Amino acid sequence: MTEMTGTTGMTGTTETTGSDELPALESLRRPPLGDNPCLRGMLAEKPIWRVRTATGDEAWLVLGHKEIRDLLRDPRLGRTHPNPAEAPRLADNPIFEMIASGAGGGDPREVHAGMRALLVPYFSRKRMAALRPRVESIVDAAIDDMLARTPPVDLWSEFTLPVPLRVLGELVGVPEDERDYMAELLDRMHETGEGSSPEDKMEILGYLTKLAARKREHPGEDLITVIAEGLDDWIVASVVCLLLFAGYEGVSTHIANGITRILTRSDLRSAVDSDPAVMETAVEEMLRTANVGGGWQPHYALEDIEIQGITIRAGELVLPDFAMGNHDPRQFDDPITVDFRRSPNQHLTFAHGPWHCIGAPLVRLELNVIFSRLLSRIPTLRLATDLDDLLNPDTIKHRLSGTIDRLPVAW
């Protein structure tokens, strides 16, 4: 291993393979609430880099906001690989193999468009408005449970994980008495440390396949019932699994990172306390600066793509770095500064174009309700530990989201 240095003054770990030196992707993560000077230096030099993933595979890391948007609008970029068994991988996690394989066969672009057409109406503005009272009820019940306990309380385990789980459980159609089991299965999917087996990670697919079959026999007013018609159970399970994968710990991380910022920055706390209307733009800024999971989502070139003077060959792994794109100074003034009144704020946290996250309206609804309710009902809420202690890299590195995994608070 060597240190990477260049005219930009950046430093970071590289891997040497003969004459081939590539930055090691794992050394390029942005910390949950911080900055990575190495990545800033790389972006200042060029917006697209060849890197090596944790599995030893090569990939294209796309750092620039414009370049990410351009690629995501390009029909030659997709989420599936023409030969999944040989697909370069981001990490040793079967969830990425499932993404590379896709669901349903056929042209991956047509399959993707069909799935979006099926799911997008389920996250319409009308549906979200109808769901809001139920989200408020779930959040208030979780706050009641917290207030009934003697502080300090771990907000991560007692609030930021259970609340999105309950919302997703109702939306998807997981029976209430099975949601703790679903949470256990989802936790296994996100673990990256020793003792984590592929079989354990994908047990959730077996559970969701059986649940889809049960929904056919006993339909309800939920997402699984809606999409189960005309699709095989395992396809339904795959689609729902990916939705849960993104909507469980990802949302929990947004909650934890956002509330940590508010509780450790008096200027941010004052902004939302003095004007509740600021919450809408505050949520967008918390989404922009969240750094969830390094911001990487595996994509593959379906055909050769020319961009910025390089050729991305068909089948190669492409990693849009949404977190870095959200800090591109060509797009955002003073991008490192957290400004709750920032507008416009065209962040890439929910991706872009045909890959824009269909669950974005639900995430925005959850975050707006959660932050507003927590701060209004517990105005003296504060961290009960040192911030540096929360950001222990030895803990963060064992989860795909790269998130803090505890958040002691008091009031």
DAWO-V79339 format. One record per residue. N is the residue number from 1. PHI is phi in degrees with one decimal (none if undefined). D_LAST is the distance of its C-alpha to the last C-alpha in Angstrom with 2 decimals. Layout:
n phi d_last
N PHI D_LAST
N PHI D_LAST
This chain:
n phi d_last
1 none 46.72
2 -128.4 47.07
3 -95.3 45.01
4 -88.4 45.48
5 -133.7 46.33
6 -162.0 47.99
7 -65.6 48.74
8 -81.7 45.17
9 79.6 43.95
10 -82.4 41.76
11 -133.7 41.17
12 -176.0 40.34
13 -77.0 41.75
14 -124.5 44.99
15 -110.3 47.20
16 -108.1 50.90
17 -128.9 53.45
18 63.1 56.88
19 -90.7 57.02
20 -97.8 54.05
21 -108.2 50.78
22 -124.9 47.84
23 -58.4 44.17
24 -79.4 42.17
25 -57.5 39.69
26 -62.2 37.00
27 -83.2 36.90
28 -106.0 36.25
29 -66.9 32.80
30 -85.9 30.29
31 -63.3 27.01
32 -51.9 24.04
33 -123.4 22.72
34 -132.9 25.83
35 -122.2 29.51
36 -122.9 32.71
37 -57.8 35.38
38 -61.2 38.03
39 -63.9 37.53
40 -61.4 37.64
41 -65.3 40.90
42 -63.1 42.32
43 -63.3 41.61
44 -63.3 43.23
45 -83.8 46.31
46 -164.3 46.61
47 -86.7 44.54
48 -133.1 45.78
49 -129.4 46.04
50 -85.2 47.59
51 -134.6 45.16
52 -116.8 45.15
53 -83.0 42.60
54 -64.7 41.25
55 -88.6 44.20
56 89.6 46.74
57 -81.9 47.58
58 -91.8 48.12
59 -152.8 46.30
60 -100.7 46.06
61 -96.8 42.66
62 -104.7 42.39
63 -101.0 40.09
64 -80.1 41.22
65 -59.0 39.74
66 -64.0 43.25
67 -66.2 44.70
68 -63.8 42.02
69 -61.0 42.62
70 -61.5 46.37
71 -67.0 46.30
72 -69.1 44.11
73 -86.9 46.59
74 -81.3 49.51
75 -66.4 50.97
76 -85.2 52.12
77 -108.3 48.58
78 -140.6 47.11
79 -98.6 44.66
80 -106.1 47.43
81 -115.6 50.09
82 -64.3 53.79
83 -134.7 54.02
84 -53.2 50.61
85 -64.5 51.94
86 -108.5 52.67
87 -66.6 49.68
88 -61.4 47.96
89 -115.8 44.41
90 -79.7 41.03
91 -158.6 39.85
92 -81.0 40.90
93 -144.2 39.08
94 -62.7 41.11
95 -62.0 38.91
96 -73.6 40.66
97 -66.4 44.02
98 -66.3 43.32
99 -63.6 42.56
100 -63.4 45.79
101 -78.8 47.75
102 73.2 46.48
103 -141.2 47.09
104 100.4 50.21
105 71.0 52.78
106 77.7 54.91
107 -62.9 54.32
108 -60.9 50.65
109 -70.0 50.43
110 -70.0 51.77
111 -61.9 49.49
112 -61.9 46.42
113 -62.5 47.56
114 -65.4 48.23
115 -64.4 44.83
116 -63.4 43.12
117 -59.6 45.37
118 -76.1 44.34
119 -93.8 40.57
120 -53.9 39.85
121 -59.3 40.53
122 -70.9 37.88
123 -116.2 35.24
124 -68.8 36.77
125 -59.6 34.99
126 -63.3 36.17
127 -65.1 34.75
128 -66.9 31.35
129 -63.5 31.28
130 -69.9 32.19
131 -81.0 29.51
132 -54.6 26.64
133 -58.5 26.01
134 -70.5 25.87
135 -62.9 23.40
136 -61.2 21.16
137 -64.3 21.59
138 -63.7 20.76
139 -64.9 17.54
140 -62.9 16.46
141 -63.6 17.50
142 -67.3 15.47
143 -67.0 12.25
144 -57.1 13.45
145 -61.2 14.04
146 -64.8 10.58
147 -66.1 9.14
148 -78.8 12.07
149 -103.0 11.11
150 -89.0 9.64
151 -68.9 7.14
152 -76.5 8.02
153 -123.4 9.55
154 -81.2 12.22
155 -61.3 11.86
156 -62.1 15.55
157 -80.4 17.03
158 -95.1 14.98
159 -140.4 14.88
160 -68.4 16.85
161 -84.6 19.90
162 -64.7 20.16
163 -65.0 19.81
164 -61.0 22.75
165 -63.5 24.63
166 -65.8 24.57
167 -64.1 25.64
168 -63.8 28.36
169 -57.4 29.46
170 -70.3 30.23
171 -64.0 31.82
172 -76.5 33.98
173 109.2 34.83
174 -82.6 33.47
175 -55.1 33.49
176 -57.3 30.10
177 -78.0 31.17
178 -113.2 32.12
179 -73.1 29.02
180 -64.1 27.57
181 -66.4 31.00
182 -61.2 31.03
183 -61.7 27.70
184 -61.4 29.33
185 -66.4 32.36
186 -67.6 30.46
187 -59.9 28.59
188 -62.0 32.05
189 -63.7 33.24
190 -90.4 30.67
191 -75.3 31.19
192 -125.7 33.58
193 -82.6 33.73
194 -65.2 36.44
195 86.2 37.09
196 -100.0 36.41
197 -100.8 39.65
198 -58.9 40.96
199 -63.4 41.72
200 -62.3 38.14
201 -63.0 36.93
202 -100.5 39.38
203 -59.6 39.12
204 -62.7 37.07
205 -63.9 40.30
206 -63.3 42.09
207 -63.5 39.38
208 -69.3 39.33
209 -63.1 43.15
210 -67.6 43.31
211 -65.6 40.69
212 -60.7 42.81
213 -64.2 45.84
214 -64.9 44.07
215 -67.8 43.08
216 -65.0 46.75
217 -78.5 47.58
218 -133.6 44.70
219 -65.5 43.57
220 -136.2 40.44
221 -99.4 38.81
222 -142.0 37.12
223 -65.2 37.77
224 -60.7 39.68
225 -60.3 42.02
226 -63.8 42.64
227 -89.7 43.61
228 -70.0 45.34
229 -68.5 48.40
230 86.2 51.11
231 -120.0 49.21
232 -66.6 49.51
233 -58.7 46.64
234 -70.7 46.06
235 -69.3 45.84
236 -57.0 43.27
237 -60.7 41.33
238 -64.4 41.56
239 -63.5 40.38
240 -65.6 37.42
241 -59.3 36.56
242 -66.2 36.37
243 -64.0 34.21
244 -66.9 31.74
245 -57.7 31.93
246 -79.9 30.90
247 -93.3 28.47
248 -94.6 26.32
249 -71.0 25.08
250 -59.8 25.97
251 -66.1 23.63
252 -59.4 20.88
253 -66.9 21.46
254 -61.0 21.34
255 -63.7 17.92
256 -63.0 16.58
257 -65.3 18.47
258 -65.1 17.60
259 -68.9 13.82
260 -64.8 14.23
261 -59.4 16.52
262 -64.2 14.36
263 -76.7 11.35
264 -110.7 14.06
265 -128.7 16.38
266 -62.5 15.78
267 -68.5 19.05
268 -71.5 18.17
269 -62.4 14.86
270 -64.5 16.99
271 -62.9 19.72
272 -81.0 17.99
273 -70.3 16.12
274 -78.9 19.48
275 -147.2 21.62
276 -56.7 20.63
277 -66.9 24.16
278 -69.2 23.35
279 -57.3 21.49
280 -62.1 24.91
281 -73.6 26.01
282 -63.3 22.60
283 -61.3 22.86
284 -63.3 26.38
285 -71.0 25.42
286 -67.5 22.74
287 -66.6 25.55
288 -62.7 27.98
289 -100.9 26.04
290 -73.1 24.64
291 57.6 27.44
292 -66.0 27.18
293 61.1 29.70
294 78.6 31.64
295 81.1 32.69
296 -98.6 35.83
297 -133.0 37.51
298 -66.9 41.04
299 -127.9 43.88
300 -134.5 47.61
301 -74.8 50.59
302 -82.3 52.86
303 -142.7 55.60
304 -62.7 56.16
305 -128.2 54.01
306 -97.5 54.95
307 -155.3 52.13
308 50.9 51.91
309 78.4 55.19
310 -118.7 54.22
311 -114.1 55.21
312 -89.9 52.70
313 -78.4 54.97
314 -54.8 54.82
315 91.9 52.64
316 -77.4 50.60
317 -80.9 46.82
318 -120.9 44.98
319 -120.0 41.29
320 -64.4 39.83
321 -92.7 36.89
322 -61.5 34.67
323 -63.2 31.94
324 -73.6 34.60
325 -58.4 36.29
326 -73.0 33.04
327 -121.1 33.32
328 -77.2 37.06
329 -66.0 37.86
330 -73.7 40.90
331 -109.8 38.68
332 -120.4 35.50
333 -69.2 35.49
334 46.0 33.37
335 -65.5 32.04
336 -74.7 29.67
337 -72.5 27.65
338 -89.0 24.79
339 -122.8 25.60
340 -67.8 23.72
341 -107.4 26.80
342 -61.6 29.32
343 -161.2 32.23
344 -72.8 34.36
345 -142.9 32.51
346 -88.3 34.98
347 -74.6 32.99
348 -111.0 34.38
349 -58.6 31.34
350 -99.2 33.05
351 66.4 36.45
352 -164.1 39.28
353 59.4 42.42
354 -67.0 43.58
355 -104.7 40.76
356 -60.2 37.95
357 -60.1 35.28
358 -68.7 36.03
359 -87.5 32.44
360 -55.1 31.13
361 -60.6 30.74
362 -68.8 28.57
363 -61.8 26.32
364 -61.8 25.95
365 -60.9 25.20
366 -59.6 22.50
367 -64.8 20.74
368 -61.8 21.04
369 -64.9 19.65
370 -63.7 16.77
371 -65.2 15.51
372 -62.4 16.22
373 -68.1 14.56
374 -59.1 11.28
375 -73.8 10.96
376 -80.3 12.45
377 -84.5 10.74
378 -127.7 7.05
379 -64.7 7.93
380 -98.0 4.96
381 -56.9 4.52
382 -150.4 6.01
383 -68.8 8.61
384 -111.0 8.84
385 -153.4 12.59
386 -75.1 15.41
387 -59.1 16.55
388 -60.7 20.09
389 -67.3 19.25
390 -71.7 18.20
391 -96.8 21.52
392 -64.8 23.78
393 -63.9 27.06
394 -65.6 28.22
395 -83.3 25.61
396 -61.6 25.91
397 -69.1 29.69
398 -92.6 29.86
399 -130.2 28.73
400 -58.5 30.83
401 -74.4 27.99
402 61.3 27.24
403 -102.1 23.53
404 -63.4 20.59
405 -126.9 20.17
406 -158.0 16.74
407 -151.7 13.32
408 -66.3 10.71
409 -131.0 7.09
410 -141.9 3.83
411 -155.1 0.00
